[in-house]
Amino acid sequence: MDKLEFPHVTAEEIRQIEMRAHELRAQAMASFLRSVGRGFASLPGKLSGLFARPRHA
């Protein structure tokens, strides 16, 4: 069995990885909050459309 070798990572590279991860988390949270906001904003229109439609026999 081959010996498992891990890459050597410097402290600066770790900081860069952490900064990128923080940025990606912030982007994901912003996208999630935007989609939730759009859902809430469209809710009154959906409800009014539900009651405004003519009823068919």
N, C-alpha and C positions, 0 to 999 in steps of 0.2 A: 504494500500500500504506500502511495506517495505521501510525503510530508506536506501538510497544509501550511501554506505560507500566506501571511497577511501583508497587505501593502503598507509601506511606511508612510504615515500621514503626519505632516507637521501641524503645529498649533495654529498657524495662519490658515492652512487648508481647512482645518476643523471649523474655525471661525467663519470662513467663507461658506462652508456647507450649512452651518447653522443659520447664517443670514439668508441664504437662499431658501432654506426650509421655512423660515419665518415669513419671508415674502410670499411663498406659495400658499402657506396657511392663510395669510391675510387676503390673498386673492380669492381663495376658495370661500372664505367667510363672506367677503363682499358679494360674490356671485350668489351665494345662498340667500343672503339678506335681500338682494335685489329681486330674486325670484319670489321670495315670500311677500315682499312689498307689492310686486305686480299681481300676485294672487289676491291679496287683500284689496287692491285697487280695482280689480276686475269683478270682485264679488257683488257690489251693488248692481252693476250692469247685468250680470247673470241672473240675479234675483228678480230684477224688474222685467227682464226678458221672459222669465219663467211665468210670471203672472200676466204679462201683457199679450201673450199669444191667444189667438181665438181658439175656443174649444170646439173640436170636431166630434161629431156623433159617432 
